Amino acid sequence: MSRNEGVVSVLRRWRPRKLCLGELATAARHSLPITALVFNDAALSLIDVKQQQRGFKANGVRYPGINFADIAEGANWRSYRVNNPRELQMSLKKAMKGTTPALIDVTVDAAGYRAQLEAVRDAPISATNNSKEKHWYIGLQGHFFSRFIRFKVGDTAMVERFPVLLAGGLGTRLWPLSREIYPKQLMSISGKGSLLQQAAGRAIKIAPPEQVITVTTEAHYRPIRDQLVDVDPALGENILIEPEGRNTAAAIAISAFYAEDRANDAVLLVTPADHAIEDEATVSQAFEGAIYVASLNRLVTFGIRPTRAETDFGYIRQGQKIEATEGAFEVKSFIEKPDHMSAERMIADTDVYWNSGMFVFSANTILHEINRFEPEIFATSRNAFEQRVIEKNITRFTSKDYAKIPSLPIDKAVMERSNKVALIPIDLGWSDVGSWQKLWEISPQDENGVAVTGDVMVEGCRDSLLRSEGRLLACVGLENLAVVETADAVLVANKNSDQGIREIVKRLSALRRPEATRHLNEKRPWGSFKVLMENPGFKIKELVINVGGRLSLQSHQHRTEHWVVVSGKARVTRGDEVEFLSSNQSTYIPANVRHRLENAGPNVLRVIEVQCGNYLGEDDIERHDDVHGRVTNDIN
């Protein structure tokens, strides 16, 4: 659709029951018949009319009480396609024949363009051109006065931006660093914070932190929130917790409903939380440009110029340039993950890009397209959102409702099927960090192609990634390997052996080995713990409780616990008893007895915990009271 082409919808003789928008209130008081014109200047396309639960906003003023759903449902809409101002004028005259228009209704489109009302006489329909801005003037004679409506194209400063961080991935190919409850987005690979924290840092350069939405699962919520609030406390306010992952279409749908609930003109800037980006300035610029393209009712996806024949990525083939945009293109086709030979052929073409998984679109447009192509995802996501549970700024969705959402990636559900997709090619040093090979590629290397992290000694190695999380790692004569040491597991593998690593993790999970799911050292809202030793029948932990820290009131069915205070002062609740312990003092907690440990002193509390029993899993826990809002059997 060109800049001068559009759709005009005319609502005939609707009698308002409750209309409170500036001068339009006069018509409401006099119960005048109203002809409402809804006109979206972003490429002059039809704007969706829907109920705005939080009211209506114009000229920076919010007017409650407008219910557009009632207008749309109770009216007979007629549409007229136009190509230029003259044709628009003639179409309006034809549409208005036989009616006496009183006023023109005013709306706010999804990109944040504001309608301005002024009292004028007989304003003609015309257009003015000044650089990238275009003003459309529409005037209709009313019973008492004329109204002049001006729409300004290209002003995205007032858009309500909602960056969306998709933080539900598992990252099994990066085992043993990435574990089921401590996935790769929580990993620090460059000394600049975790991948999640880097993504959050980019997001708050684009929008206020209180508008950043993070989608994650119940299992990952605690460490995700802890890392986010370390970047900015406000980032902990808008976390949407899925009871289980249902793929990206569901995550984006609930984010769109959430953003729409907060702003009439919400635009989503969607990015995975586990990608690495070198050129962060380019990211901000790319998102700014994409917001304008999204205002044209487009679904923007970013394409990365391929640097190698990659079989783990999807590809996008570029189409024609989109008019009235800078560097945005139609999409000719989406290409599934190819075999190596096909990938080699494609990267020789200049019109093929990797699919980055980053998107920009208005909440309204993406929900419209989800409903168009996958109405079941739309309906079940909306139902899950309506049945959400909000407690202490935490938004959760019930397992019963969320499980009904079909599990599809947004590419399959919408992007590969919609005619509204726009491609913006970008070059920003991007990597999905999906394997040890990809991590090696973005890591600093010596003259022999060896990337080293931690306490590592190297002799005669080439093209390898060598990483120690604690103990000395000595490597001699290695080539094209990934060697990764953690406290409880060591990986030695060809750095391209992604599928083999997946199989190892599957086998560990089938055996219920803890190495598949968690690390020995784990953070909690109250502090952290480290597993010092574990054998059949017993486990020894070091607990570190922060000043003011307090564990939940809990009990265990299968184990007893012995606590020895190493340093600090502890307050211990055991059944109906309360006692205080200092350094070198201890206590015993029988099975099935409610108990709690608190830091009662001015310094960090350190406790050695010895667990004894026939089952020592972290899921053997029942919470009876928790200041951190964790659910009864939340192992975190």
HELIX and SHEET records of a PDB file:
HELIX    1   1 LEU A   24  ARG A   29  1                                   6    
HELIX    2   2 PHE A   68  GLU A   73  1                                   6    
HELIX    3   3 PRO A   85  MET A   96  1                                  12    
HELIX    4   4 THR A  172  LEU A  174  5                                   3    
HELIX    5   5 LYS A  184  LEU A  186  5                                   3    
HELIX    6   6 LEU A  195  ALA A  203  1                                   9    
HELIX    7   7 PRO A  209  GLN A  211  5                                   3    
HELIX    8   8 GLU A  218  HIS A  220  5                                   3    
HELIX    9   9 TYR A  221  VAL A  231  1                                  11    
HELIX   10  10 PRO A  233  GLY A  236  5                                   4    
HELIX   11  11 ASN A  247  ARG A  262  1                                  16    
HELIX   12  12 GLU A  280  ALA A  294  1                                  15    
HELIX   13  13 HIS A  340  MET A  346  1                                   7    
HELIX   14  14 ALA A  363  PHE A  373  1                                  11    
HELIX   15  15 PRO A  375  GLU A  386  1                                  12    
HELIX   16  16 SER A  399  TYR A  402  1                                   4    
HELIX   17  17 ILE A  410  ILE A  410  1                                   1    
HELIX   18  18 ASP A  411  MET A  415  3                                   5    
HELIX   19  19 TRP A  436  ILE A  442  1                                   7    
HELIX   20  20 ASP A  498  ALA A  510  1                                  13    
HELIX   21  21 PRO A  514  ALA A  516  5                                   3    
SHEET    1   A 3 ILE A  34  VAL A  38  0                                        
SHEET    2   A 3 GLY A   6  TRP A  14 -1                                        
SHEET    3   A 3 TRP A  77  VAL A  82 -1                                        
SHEET    1   B 2 PHE A  56  ALA A  58  0                                        
SHEET    2   B 2 VAL A  61  TYR A  63 -1                                        
SHEET    1   C 4 GLN A 116  VAL A 120  0                                        
SHEET    2   C 4 SER A 146  LYS A 152 -1                                        
SHEET    3   C 4 GLU A 133  GLN A 141 -1                                        
SHEET    4   C 4 SER A 126  ASN A 130 -1                                        
SHEET    1   D11 VAL A 389  GLU A 391  0                                        
SHEET    2   D11 ILE A 394  ARG A 396 -1                                        
SHEET    3   D11 ILE A 239  GLU A 242  1                                        
SHEET    4   D11 ILE A 213  THR A 217  1                                        
SHEET    5   D11 GLU A 160  LEU A 166  1                                        
SHEET    6   D11 ALA A 266  PRO A 272  1                                        
SHEET    7   D11 VAL A 352  SER A 362 -1                                        
SHEET    8   D11 LEU A 299  ILE A 304 -1                                        
SHEET    9   D11 VAL A 421  ILE A 426  1                                        
SHEET   10   D11 PHE A 329  ILE A 335 -1                                        
SHEET   11   D11 TYR A 315  LYS A 321 -1                                        
SHEET    1   E 2 ALA A 276  ILE A 277  0                                        
SHEET    2   E 2 TRP A 430  SER A 431 -1                                        
SHEET    1   F 4 ALA A 451  THR A 453  0                                        
SHEET    2   F 4 LEU A 465  SER A 468  1                                        
SHEET    3   F 4 LEU A 481  GLU A 485  1                                        
SHEET    4   F 4 VAL A 490  ASN A 494 -1                                        
SHEET    1   G 2 VAL A 456  GLU A 459  0                                        
SHEET    2   G 2 LEU A 473  VAL A 476  1                                        
SHEET    1   H 6 ASN A 521  ARG A 524  0                                        
SHEET    2   H 6 GLY A 527  ASN A 535 -1                                        
SHEET    3   H 6 PHE A 538  ILE A 545 -1                                        
SHEET    4   H 6 LEU A 605  GLY A 613 -1                                        
SHEET    5   H 6 ARG A 559  SER A 567 -1                                        
SHEET    6   H 6 SER A 586  ILE A 589 -1                                        
SHEET    1   I 2 LEU A 553  SER A 555  0                                        
SHEET    2   I 2 GLU A 622  ASP A 625 -1                                        
SHEET    1   J 3 GLU A 577  LEU A 581  0                                        
SHEET    2   J 3 ALA A 570  ARG A 574 -1                                        
SHEET    3   J 3 HIS A 595  ASN A 599 -1                                        
END                                                                             
